[in-house]
Structure formats: C-alpha cells, structure tokens
C-alpha cells in the first residue's frame, strides 16, 4: 500500500452479467466489499422512468417512518442498542414485512401521541381552572371586606358589584398589558379588572411555554359582556365558568381536583405504555435502519443497470481497481451462491476512452491528509498524489509558525485524548466534534512538530531552557583578559559580549537549536527576525523546487517528453538562476565568518543583481560574484522566450504538416477511398480546429504566471517568518503582563493572587495562542500547500471514485 499512496490506483471498466434472482445478494456482496462504482447505463432517463423507482420511494417512506421512531425514542431518553448487522441483505418479502410492521408501529404511536396531547390539554385546562378558582376566591373576599368597611351607600355599590356579571379566564402574561390597554380604550371606567400571576408550580411544570395570569372582569350588560368575550378570543385567552357563590366555587374546586387526579393517573399509564412500545422498538431500530438503507442502495444501483428482454439477466458496468478484480469476482460468486443461482456471474473487462475516476487508497492515519488535498481538487487519473508528502510538510510548516514547545505539548496531549476517546466522541452529533475526530492524527503530528520547532527556537511559553552548555562565556569578559570590571556592571545597563576576546565564544555553535543566551540579549528580536526570515526563504524555495521535481515525475509517467524539455527545464533553470542563487547566498553567508559592520546585505545584493546596478565600492562575498550574477540573470531572461515561443512554434509546425496531409486526403474524389481515412486523421482534423491565437495566449498566460509566481510565491512563504514572530511575541506579552510580576508576590494573599492570575494566563494561552493562533497557522499552512506547492505539479481536475459501500451508510 505504501507505493500505491504516491499515485492514484489503476482503474478498469468491467461489464457484469448476473441473473435477476441473484441481483440483491450480488450487489449486497459488492456493497460489503466497497470497491465498485456502478456506471449509469441509462443517463438520459428521468427518475420516474427507472424500473425500480417505486421500490426506492418505498424505502424513502420507510426511512421517514424510522426517523420519526428515532425522534420519539430520543425524546423519551430510551437507550438504543447499536448492533452490527451480520445477517446480510433482506429479500423483498422481508422488506415488505418490515414495512407493514413499522407502519403499524407508526400508526400506534401517532394514536398514542394524539390521545396524550388531548389528555395533556385537558389536564392543563383543569390546572388553569383550579388556579382561577383560587384567585377568584381572593378577589371576591376583597370585595366582601370592602363592603363591610364602607358606608351604606358604598355597601350598596359593593353588593351590586358582587351581583354584577363577570368574566373569568387565563391569559399569557406577555399579552396582558396590551389586553388591558384595549379594554380601557373601549370601555373606559365601565368595567373592573382584577388579575394575578398564577403561582401553581405544577401548572408551570406542565406548561413550560410561558407564565400566565388569571383575571376577572366585572361588567354590566349583555352587550358589553359579549364584546369583552370577543376581545378575549382575539388575545387567545382561555375563558372558564366561575360561580360567584362561595359554596358553589368550593364544590367546583373539589370536582376539578378529582378530575385532575384521574387525568394524572391516565397520563402516567399512557406514558408508561408509550415507553414500553418504544423500548421494544429501540432494540431493533438500528437493524431496521441498516436494512432499509441497504435495500435503498441496492434498488438505486439496480436503476443504473439494464435488464435484457427476457427479464432474467441484468447487465451492469462498473469501475474498480485492477488489483481488486479477483476480490470483485469472488464477491459476485459468493452472492450468486447465497441466492441459489445455478449460473455464475460473468465479468468482462472492456476497453474505453472515458477517463476513469480517481481512487486514492487511504487508512485511518492518512484519511485526514487526503481530505486536505481533495478539498483543493481531486487529482487527475494516475496523477501523483501529494497526500503522502503532505503528511510531513503540512505539520512541519504549521510548526514553523507555531513553534513553542509548551504549546506543542498541549496540542499533543489533546490529540492523544481525542484518539483514546474516539468511539465516545463519534457518537456526538456535532460538526465540530466530527472535524476534531477526523483530524486527530493531523493535530497529533502538528503537536509533535511544534515540540520539535520549539526546541529549535528554544522557546517554551516564551522562556528558554539550557539543555546543554551555552557557547558563550561571560567570565572571560572580565579583567585581566577582558575590559569589564565590577564598576562596569554598575555603570552600564547593557553590555556587549565580544566574540573576538579569547574564551568568550567557544567557536562552535550551540549543539541543538538557538543558544539560550539570546533570550536575555537586547538584540534578541533583531537576531530572530533575521534568522526566521532567511529560514522562511530557504524552506519556501526548497518546497517549491520539490513541487517542480514532482511535476517531472508526472511528465515522465505520462511520457510527455515535450513538456519535460519545453516546460520543466526552462522553469527549473529560471527558478534556480534567481531564487536558487538567493538560497545559495543565504547559506554561503552563514558559513563565512564576517563582521556585522562590514557584511554585505543579501537583500541589497539580490536587488542590485536584478537591476544590473553595481558600484565600484560594492562589497562581494566571493571573487567572481559579479560575473556569475550577470550570467544567472541573463540565463533566467533567456528562459522566458523559450517558455513563451518554442512550444507554440512546434505546434504550429505540426499543424502545417497535418494540413498538408488533410489536403492530400481530401483531394481523393472517390467516395470509397474517402471511407478509408483513418481515425488518426480525424483526430488530426480536431487538432486543426484549435486556433493558434488561443495556443499563444495560453502559453503567454502560463509563462507570465510562472515568472511572476516565482516572485510572489517566494514572498508568500515569508508568512512563516511573520506568524512565528507574532506567536513568540504574543507569548512574551502574556508572560510579562500576567505571570512575571505575580511570581514576586509575598506568600499568603499573594498565593491567591497567583492562582487567579495563573488561571487567566492558562485561559488566555489556550484561547488566544493555541486556538486562535493555531487556527491561523493551520489556514496559512493550508494556503502554502494549495497555492504555492501544489500548483507546481497538481492539476486537481479529476472526479472522485465513489464506490457502493455499506460501511459509509
């Protein structure tokens, strides 16, 4: 499998013949194998013209019913037993029995739900009546106390109020202000309104929608009462009868209480019966869903096939990997034997001019990286697959921007936890969790590479550590060997180590990564700025050159030697002459011992090289540098007309030769001889229809894109430098603003402050430096692979191999 990862699988088109009676079992075995993609032999047929369209619609109806059952089971919090379907595919008769069973179950549940809703509605109404009776009793008691405390005339008014007509009901609390305002505008002072919030906790538990108010409206006159009832209906208030006699209200309250208890018992038994029915269905619903999905996939696949006139033979065409032909044949034979068919299926490999689908074989580890590549575009058939190289380069470029040993350890621990909890996390129906589980190995490698680059940068939560002994010695700067004394330490805030003094610099670099002495240096940022910028250029140019080398592999595989000479070679020479030389300058300057005051700037050298701008006082790194640079620039410029003109001119020459051949063929006037024109000649005629202007324009666009792309792509890799510096500086800011000052606090209250500040530091580190900066580095690494790396060799214009696979259901 290792070699197959680097290029898509070789595919073949196979024609199948199998009996109708063994169709279900044969297709079922192919679905279990998951290595076969069926071709549509009736591409012009509409959906309703397919032979098995009724069966597909029936399966879709069964899926709808099963979704309804799953929703009911989930609503009742009933655990579903997940079992592996080892029985195999169901025959159409079993599917018919299953359809009858689940339809009967659906009707039963709908009837239970309908009865439960009616009972629930009645139960809520009785609870509202009970609350209304309690509130109205309080209202009438207030009126009675009011009549006892007033004079005779007012007592008469109170008595008339008690004898007046009234309307009682319940309304939602958010509608009551508008309801009261409408009553006031219509009737002014011709009514008395009393209301109170319902405090019944049982009713609030049953009716979770919103709070409600009970109200009583005292009015006089049937006409006014009728208008108020219409207003109540408009605001969807529930009106209930309420006696004005205390004994009648008490008798009604007892009656309502009895009915509530009866309904509560009926509701409990209804829910218990529903739970019993759903618990029984929960044990087998996973198998039902699997069977229905399998049958739907089988019928959908049969719609892609043809049936002969005798209705006994099914003809199908499939794409499958050449290396798995024997497995496909064995699966068909096994399916035929299971159905009891006496005729074995027949496989016939056929030749075709159609482009096969692209199939890149993956496993659990490589699947995430292949998804990253396919998100840009599926590779062409037999084109080189960049996914194996992305396994190394993608997390490495991410780590260059995210280089911190401590943050890398957190990412690694997170990935290890996701890998261990994969089965539990896969059950969560969340898109974020699915992405996290699918990219667990990507996160693991990003964390491991971040630990590595963090060790290279000698950076762990913005602090460095000395694994080995530093190459710099401060002791040798003191007298008598050096210029320093104790007075020097008190008089100067910043001191410089002079590598020219013997013993100060050991002469050999730090054994691994950056020397920890740079963490306390005042010019630390300048040093890291230069180091990371040059490192970004080196990595970027090397990455692009590797992509161009992969394009050579593609050309050689497809035997396109013309593109090797007229496209790959000029592009490589152009790239190496300019940016390959820039790479050489960086590495050469690192190997030569120069003083910082007299060392020439590589950036100025490269700019002057491109502009042919040389001065008499220019400083060079080596002898003959000026002549070599002029030669390299001229060589790069000469590659431009080679890329622009040679290939179109060769095509034009070939077209002239074809035109002469076509004229010779057309000059034959005999019809019988005209029929003898070869297929190759017809192909040449198609070539002649392409305009030469289009060919020159396409070549000009490609040449300009490559020349400008070499500059822009190299500059694009400087994002490695920018994001790495930003990540390190943000980490340094968090350390200085939060932890550094708090660590010097005294014990006692300082310990509580330290715990609080450390919590904030951990939260900001995870939220800003790991999540936000990690996402930013991930997206930038993605862009570098899609645009700067893959466009050197990867077309991504293919279509993906989508086999019939029951495991994906």
Buried (B, 14 or more C-beta within 10 A) or exposed (E): EEEBBBBBBEBBBBBBBBBBBBBBBBBBBBBBBEBBBBBEBEEEBEEEEBBBBEBBBBBEBBBEBBEBBBEBBEEBEBEBEEEEBEEBBBEEEEBEEBBEEBEEBBEEBEEBBEBBEEBBEBBBBBBBBBBBBBBBBEBBEEBEEBBEEEEEEEBEBBEEBBEBBBBBBBBBEEBBEEBBEBBEEEBEEEBBBBBBEBEBEEBBEBBEEEBBBBBBBBBBEEEBBEBBBEBBEEBEBBBBEBBBEEEEBEEBBEEBEEBBEEBBEBBEEBEEEBBEBBEEBBEBBBBBBBBBBBBBBBBBBBBBBEBEEEEEBBBBBBBBBEEBBEBBBEBBBBBBBBBEBEEBBEBEEEEEEEEBBBBBBBEEEBBBBBBBBBEBBBBBBBBBBBBBBBBEBBBBBBBBBBBBBBBBBBBBEBBBEBBEEEEEBEEEEEEEBEEBBBBBBBBBBBBBBBBBBBBBBBBBBBBBEEEEEBBBBEEBBBEEEBEBEEEBEEEEEEBEBEBEBEEBBEEEEBEEBBBBBBBEBEEBBEEBEEBBBBBBBBBBBEBBBBBBEBBBBBBEEEEEEEBBBBBBBBBBBBBBBBBBBBBBBBEBBEEEEEEEEEEBEBEEBBEBBEEEEEEEEEEEBEEEBBEBBEEBBEBBEEBBEBBBBBBBBEBEEEBEEBEEEBEEBEEEEEEEEEEEBEEEEEEBBEEEEEEEEEBBEEBBEBBEEBBEBBEEBBEBBBBBBBBBBBBBEBBBEBBEBBBEEBEEBEEEEBEEBBEEBBEBBEEBBBEBBBEEBBEBBBEBBBEBBBBBBBBBBBEBEBEEBEBBBBEEE
